[in-house]
């Protein structure tokens, strides 16, 4: 899947054990690095945790 700045997404799953984000939390895509398959997100909660889509993190479009 390709993402562009401004797309709204919701967290399905993250491999990060230290985040307070929970499945269903929503955010706005800031950038998508195709080479790294890294999604830079500004979460509505204030978090800026990036999603590593090739390493198990999963999001869905809202």
N, C-alpha and C positions, 0 to 999 in steps of 0.2 A: 504494500500500500504506500502511496505517496501522500505526504502531508505538506501543507503550505501555511505560511504565517497567517494567523487569524482563525485557523480551524479550531473548533471546539471538540475536546476529547474528554473521555472519562476513563479513569483507571480501572482496569480489570484485575491486574496482578503486578506486583513488583518484587524483585529478588532482594531489594535493599532492606536489611533487617532493622535499620536504624530510623527509617522514616516514620512519620506519624500519619502519612497518607493511608487512606483505606479504600478498598474497592468501591467504586461509585463516585469518588471525588472527581470534580471536574476542573478543567483548566483550558488555557488557550495556548496553541502552538506558537512559539516564537521563531523557531527555525528547525529544519530537518536536514541533517547531514547524511546524505545517501551513502557515502563511502563508509562511514562508521555505523550506519543504521542507528543513529542517535537522534532522539527527538528532544529538543529543548522546549520545556513547558513552563509557563507561569501559572501555577495552580491557584485556584480561587482562595485557598487557605493561606496564601502568602508564600508557600514553598516554591522553590525553583528547581526541584529535583528533575534531572534529565532522565529519560527512559532509554535504556539500552535494549532495543528491540531484538537484536540477535543473541542477547544473553538471557532471555527469558521474561523480560518485562513485556506487559501486554496492555494495550489501550484500545478503546473503541470510539468511533465517531459519535457525537451527540446530535 
